[in-house]
Each structure stands twice: as C-alpha cells, then as structure tokens.
Amino acid sequence: MITFFMLVTDRDMVIADYSVRSYAKITAFPFKLVIYSNWVLSSLRERYFTEWRKLPYVEIWEDPEQADDRKPSDRQLWGPFELCYTIWDRELKKLTATPYHATVDADFEILDPDFISAMLARLEADPKLIAMSAEYNPKTPKYFDTYSHEIITLNERWQTQFCIYKREALQCPVSHMYHVELQPGPVPRSVWDDAGYFQRGLKQMGYELDAVDPKYARSFIHYGAFGQNRHIDEHNIARYRRVQLALQRAQLVVPAFIMNRVGWRVNRLLFPKVDRATFAPGWGADGPGRYRGHPDVVKD
C-alpha cells in the first residue's frame, strides 16, 4: 500500500479537482490520497472538499486553526500559505503506516497509472533504491531563475511533483528545505530546490534514487507552478486543460524542439495573461536566493 500526500492552496483548487479525481484510475494496488489543506479559504473547502470526501480513497487533513482571517501575511512567503518544505518536514513523518509514501503536486494529473506500477516494481526489487520520481533534473551550472531573476547553479533533484519514497526515507535527519551555498566565480549561489538537499542526504546514507523510464512520459501531465496561479480560474480551466493535453499528445508525432516553440506560441496566443514563472505581486519579496526570503548558507 502507498500513501500519496498532496498539498493544496487556494490557487491550486481549479486544477487539483482534475488531479484528485485522476487517482480513481489506480486499481492495481491499494492506496490512500491524503490532501493537506494549506490555508485554503473556507468557501473553497466547502466547494471542493465536500465533493472530494465522497471519493473512497481520499482523506483530508485540515487544521482548525487555519481560519480565513488568520492567513499568513509574511510577504517573504510565496503567498498566504505555508511553504511546502515546512509541511513536508512536519507531516510526512506521520505516514509510517504504509511501506511507501509519495509527495504529489496538486497540478499533476494521472492519465495512465502504468508508470506508478513500474516505479513500485523497481522499488520493490532493489533494496538500495529509496525513491523513484516521475522526472529527474541533473545539475545545471548556469540556470536562470525567473523568481529571483538571478543566474544560479541548480543542483540535481528528483522532482517532487510525483516522487515515491520508501518508509525508511523518513529516518533521514535532513530537512526538505531549500538550501543554498555561496561559491566562487561568476555564479555566486549553488542551490538545492526544495527536497533536493534532503535527497542528497539520502544518497549520503548509502541509498540510491532514480526516475521512471521516459517511455512513461505520456502517462501523466504536470501543468506546473500552480502555486503561483492567478489567471486560470473556473471559467477557463477546462479550455486550458484541453489545450495542454492536446499539446502533450502532439509531442508523440512532432519533435520536442519544435513542440516547445509551438506550445509556447499557442499558450501565448490563447492565454496571453497567464504567468506562473514569477511570484504573485507582493509575495516572495526582499530576500536572496532562489526563493526570496531564505537566508544564504555559507559553504565551509
């Protein structure tokens, strides 16, 4: 059995409705989807949670202290909600009842669950393999970060939008927190995105991590960065989703370097105001590093 752990915020809800329902496609193994309400407005909780609770695999975690009039206001945050790593550090440790748990994004939709079975099979077969992700990003020495408008070194990470861990990973003492170290040269900061430094800690414990075979890339879609969504709503979400799915299907017959350009142009034409590559106005401000507001950590 596996427990999937999904954080949702106000900005996610319109796409999360599709993502949450997509888990109904899983029939090959038992599972539970834990949905953590990250300061979701009471009106949205009433609208969406009421329906999600009708799904037999859903369990919703709500903190009664998270009232509408008490939402976080620290402008160094991404928005009026907790950063994901603080929740992962605190809540994932509670998921000891199943041999596997996974961090899953609210904007990650399952199209065919075959890739999950493949990931679990790999984990079951290899005792040294501690985690499997739907996507891997290698180290990028020079990466332009659109949130901080800086060139950074972005270290390797098994992406967190869908990453399955064995229960033993909970014993790792390293935080999921974003981590940055100063380095000499023209690129002053070396960055581990959220969970990246934690994964480095797992490797230092002697474990291995891997990503699912790229042949399964059409079995899911990650819409991306809906934590910064402020333009996709209930009026255009169905159209937006249809376009993204059509663009993904087109990748089966059109080379990637062409589809990247085509997809960018199509989205600019149909959704010209959509921007999730920057912080929402007034948030994530006045601090260094990839996520503004986090202190730098000087390398020894």
C-alpha positions as CSV (number, residue, x, y, z in Angstrom):
1,M,0.0,0.0,0.0
2,I,1.1,3.6,-0.7
3,T,0.0,6.9,0.8
4,F,0.1,9.9,-1.6
5,F,0.5,13.3,0.1
6,M,-0.9,16.3,-1.7
7,L,-0.7,19.9,-0.6
8,V,-3.4,22.3,-1.9
9,T,-3.8,26.1,-1.7
10,D,-6.4,28.5,-2.9
11,R,-4.6,28.9,-6.2
12,D,-4.4,25.1,-6.9
13,M,-8.0,24.2,-6.5
14,V,-9.3,24.5,-10.1
15,I,-6.6,22.2,-11.4
16,A,-6.5,20.0,-8.3
17,D,-10.1,18.9,-8.9
18,Y,-8.9,17.1,-12.1
19,S,-5.8,15.8,-10.3
20,V,-7.6,14.4,-7.3
21,R,-10.2,12.6,-9.5
22,S,-7.4,11.1,-11.7
23,Y,-6.4,8.8,-8.8
24,A,-9.6,6.8,-9.4
25,K,-7.7,5.3,-12.4
26,I,-5.5,3.4,-9.9
27,T,-6.8,-0.2,-9.5
28,A,-3.7,-2.4,-9.4
29,F,-2.8,-1.7,-5.7
30,P,-4.3,-0.3,-2.6
31,F,-3.6,3.4,-1.8
32,K,-4.8,6.5,0.0
33,L,-4.6,10.1,-1.1
34,V,-4.1,12.4,1.8
35,I,-4.9,16.0,0.9
36,Y,-3.4,18.7,3.2
37,S,-5.3,22.0,3.3
38,N,-2.6,24.7,3.2
39,W,-4.7,27.7,4.4
40,V,-7.5,27.1,1.9
41,L,-10.3,29.5,2.2
42,S,-13.4,28.2,3.9
43,S,-15.6,28.8,0.8
44,L,-13.2,26.7,-1.4
45,R,-13.1,24.0,1.3
46,E,-16.8,23.8,1.3
47,R,-17.0,23.7,-2.5
48,Y,-14.2,21.2,-3.2
49,F,-13.6,19.2,-0.1
50,T,-17.2,18.3,0.2
51,E,-17.1,16.6,-3.2
52,W,-13.6,15.1,-2.7
53,R,-14.6,13.4,0.5
54,K,-17.1,11.3,-1.5
55,L,-14.1,9.6,-3.2
56,P,-13.3,6.4,-1.3
57,Y,-9.5,6.9,-1.5
58,V,-9.4,10.5,-0.2
59,E,-8.5,11.6,3.3
60,I,-8.4,15.4,4.0
61,W,-6.2,16.9,6.7
62,E,-7.4,20.3,8.0
63,D,-6.0,22.4,10.8
64,P,-8.9,24.1,12.6
65,E,-6.6,27.0,13.5
66,Q,-6.3,27.9,9.8
67,A,-9.2,30.4,9.7
68,D,-9.7,32.9,6.9
69,D,-8.9,35.9,9.0
70,R,-5.7,34.4,10.2
71,K,-4.0,33.6,6.9
72,P,-0.2,34.2,6.9
73,S,0.8,37.7,5.8
74,D,4.6,37.4,5.8
75,R,5.5,38.8,2.4
76,Q,8.6,36.7,2.2
77,L,6.3,33.7,1.7
78,W,5.0,32.6,-1.8
79,G,1.5,33.6,-0.8
80,P,-0.9,33.4,2.2
81,F,0.1,29.8,3.0
82,E,3.0,27.8,4.4
83,L,6.0,26.9,2.2
84,C,5.8,23.2,1.2
85,Y,9.0,22.1,2.9
86,T,7.7,23.1,6.4
87,I,4.7,20.9,5.9
88,W,6.7,18.0,4.5
89,D,9.1,18.2,7.4
90,R,6.3,18.1,9.9
91,E,3.6,15.9,8.3
92,L,5.4,13.3,6.3
93,K,6.8,11.8,9.5
94,K,3.2,10.7,10.3
95,L,3.0,8.5,7.3
96,T,4.5,5.4,8.8
97,A,1.5,3.1,8.4
98,T,2.4,2.2,4.7
99,P,5.7,0.9,3.2
100,Y,5.6,3.7,0.6
101,H,4.6,7.4,0.6
102,A,4.8,10.0,-2.1
103,T,4.8,13.8,-2.5
104,V,2.4,14.6,-5.3
105,D,1.6,18.1,-6.7
106,A,-2.0,19.4,-6.9
107,D,-1.3,20.1,-10.6
108,F,-0.1,16.7,-11.5
109,E,-2.7,14.6,-13.3
110,I,-2.5,10.8,-13.8
111,L,-3.5,9.8,-17.4
112,D,-2.5,6.2,-17.1
113,P,-1.3,4.7,-13.8
114,D,1.1,2.2,-15.5
115,F,4.0,4.4,-14.6
116,I,3.2,4.1,-10.9
117,S,3.2,0.3,-11.1
118,A,6.6,0.5,-12.8
119,M,8.0,2.7,-10.1
120,L,6.8,0.5,-7.3
121,A,8.1,-2.6,-9.0
122,R,11.6,-1.0,-9.2
123,L,11.5,0.0,-5.6
124,E,10.4,-3.5,-4.5
125,A,13.1,-5.2,-6.5
126,D,16.1,-3.0,-5.4
127,P,16.8,-2.7,-1.6
128,K,19.2,0.2,-2.1
129,L,16.7,2.2,-4.1
130,I,15.0,4.6,-1.7
131,A,13.0,6.8,-4.0
132,M,11.6,7.0,-7.6
133,S,10.4,10.2,-9.3
134,A,8.4,10.9,-12.4
135,E,11.2,13.3,-13.5
136,Y,14.8,13.9,-12.9
137,N,16.7,17.2,-13.4
138,P,20.5,16.9,-13.5
139,K,22.8,19.6,-12.1
140,T,22.6,22.8,-14.2
141,P,25.7,25.0,-13.6
142,K,24.1,28.1,-15.0
143,Y,20.3,28.3,-14.6
144,F,18.2,31.5,-15.0
145,D,15.7,31.5,-12.1
146,T,12.6,33.5,-13.1
147,Y,11.6,34.1,-9.5
148,S,14.8,35.8,-8.3
149,H,15.9,37.0,-11.7
150,E,19.4,35.5,-11.0
151,I,21.7,33.1,-12.6
152,I,22.2,30.2,-10.2
153,T,23.7,26.8,-10.1
154,L,20.8,24.4,-9.7
155,N,21.8,21.1,-8.3
156,E,20.3,17.7,-9.2
157,R,16.8,16.9,-8.0
158,W,14.4,14.0,-8.4
159,Q,11.3,16.2,-8.9
160,T,8.8,16.4,-6.1
161,Q,5.6,16.7,-8.2
162,F,5.4,12.9,-8.1
163,C,8.1,11.2,-6.0
164,I,7.7,7.9,-4.2
165,Y,9.8,7.1,-1.1
166,K,10.2,4.0,0.9
167,R,9.3,4.3,4.6
168,E,13.0,4.2,5.5
169,A,13.4,7.7,4.0
170,L,11.6,9.1,7.0
171,Q,14.7,8.3,9.1
172,C,16.8,10.8,7.2
173,P,17.5,13.8,9.5
174,V,18.0,16.3,6.7
175,S,15.2,18.9,6.2
176,H,13.3,19.2,2.9
177,M,14.1,22.9,3.0
178,Y,15.6,24.7,0.0
179,H,19.4,25.0,0.6
180,V,21.9,27.5,-0.9
181,E,25.6,27.7,-0.6
182,L,27.9,30.5,-1.7
183,Q,30.5,29.6,-4.3
184,P,33.4,31.4,-6.0
185,G,33.1,32.5,-9.6
186,P,30.5,34.3,-11.8
187,V,27.6,32.3,-10.4
188,P,27.6,33.1,-6.7
189,R,24.9,30.7,-5.4
190,S,24.6,26.9,-5.6
191,V,21.0,25.9,-4.9
192,W,19.2,22.8,-4.0
193,D,15.5,23.2,-4.6
194,D,13.0,22.0,-2.0
195,A,13.7,18.4,-1.1
196,G,16.9,18.4,-3.2
197,Y,19.2,18.7,-0.2
198,F,17.1,16.1,1.6
199,Q,17.6,13.7,-1.3
200,R,21.4,14.4,-1.2
201,G,21.1,13.3,2.5
202,L,19.6,10.1,1.4
203,K,22.4,9.5,-1.0
204,Q,24.9,10.2,1.7
205,M,23.2,7.5,3.8
206,G,24.1,5.0,1.0
207,Y,20.8,4.9,-0.8
208,E,20.0,5.5,-4.5
209,L,17.3,7.4,-6.3
210,D,16.0,7.1,-9.8
211,A,13.4,8.3,-12.2
212,V,10.8,6.3,-14.2
213,D,11.6,5.3,-17.8
214,P,10.9,8.3,-20.2
215,K,8.6,6.0,-22.2
216,Y,6.0,6.6,-19.5
217,A,6.1,10.4,-20.0
218,R,2.7,10.4,-21.8
219,S,1.1,8.6,-18.8
220,F,0.9,11.9,-16.8
221,I,0.9,15.6,-17.2
222,H,2.4,18.2,-14.8
223,Y,0.8,21.6,-15.5
224,G,3.4,23.3,-13.4
225,A,3.7,26.0,-10.8
226,F,0.0,26.4,-9.9
227,G,1.2,27.6,-6.5
228,Q,1.7,30.9,-8.3
229,N,-1.5,30.7,-10.3
230,R,-3.6,33.9,-10.5
231,H,-5.0,33.7,-14.1
232,I,-6.5,30.2,-14.5
233,D,-9.9,30.0,-12.9
234,E,-13.2,28.1,-13.1
235,H,-14.1,30.0,-16.3
236,N,-11.1,29.0,-18.4
237,I,-9.7,25.9,-16.6
238,A,-11.5,23.3,-18.9
239,R,-10.2,25.1,-22.0
240,Y,-6.7,25.4,-20.6
241,R,-6.5,21.8,-19.6
242,R,-7.8,20.6,-23.1
243,V,-5.1,22.7,-24.8
244,Q,-2.3,21.4,-22.6
245,L,-3.4,17.8,-23.1
246,A,-3.6,18.3,-26.9
247,L,-0.1,19.8,-26.9
248,Q,1.2,16.8,-25.0
249,R,-0.4,14.4,-27.4
250,A,1.2,16.3,-30.3
251,Q,4.6,15.5,-28.9
252,L,4.1,11.9,-29.9
253,V,4.5,12.9,-33.6
254,V,6.3,16.2,-33.5
255,P,9.9,16.6,-32.4
256,A,10.4,18.1,-29.0
257,F,12.4,21.1,-30.2
258,I,9.5,22.1,-32.5
259,M,6.8,21.4,-30.0
260,N,8.5,23.5,-27.3
261,R,8.2,26.5,-29.7
262,V,4.7,25.6,-30.9
263,G,3.5,25.1,-27.3
264,W,4.9,28.5,-26.2
265,R,3.3,30.3,-29.1
266,V,-0.1,28.5,-28.7
267,N,-0.2,29.4,-25.0
268,R,0.8,33.0,-25.6
269,L,-2.0,33.3,-28.2
270,L,-4.8,31.6,-26.2
271,F,-3.7,32.6,-22.7
272,P,-1.7,35.8,-23.1
273,K,-2.0,36.9,-19.4
274,V,-1.0,33.6,-17.8
275,D,2.2,33.9,-15.8
276,R,3.3,31.3,-13.2
277,A,7.0,31.9,-13.7
278,T,7.1,34.8,-11.3
279,F,5.8,35.4,-7.8
280,A,2.4,36.9,-7.4
281,P,2.6,40.6,-6.8
282,G,3.6,41.5,-3.3
283,W,4.8,38.0,-2.4
284,G,8.2,36.3,-2.3
285,A,10.0,39.6,-2.0
286,D,13.1,41.2,-0.4
287,G,15.4,38.3,0.0
288,P,18.3,36.5,-1.7
289,G,18.5,33.1,-3.2
290,R,16.1,31.1,-5.5
291,Y,13.2,31.7,-3.2
292,R,13.5,35.2,-2.0
293,G,13.3,35.4,1.8
294,H,15.5,32.4,2.5
295,P,18.9,33.2,4.1
296,D,22.1,32.2,2.4
297,V,24.2,29.4,3.9
298,V,28.0,30.0,3.5
299,K,29.9,26.9,2.4
300,D,32.6,25.8,4.9
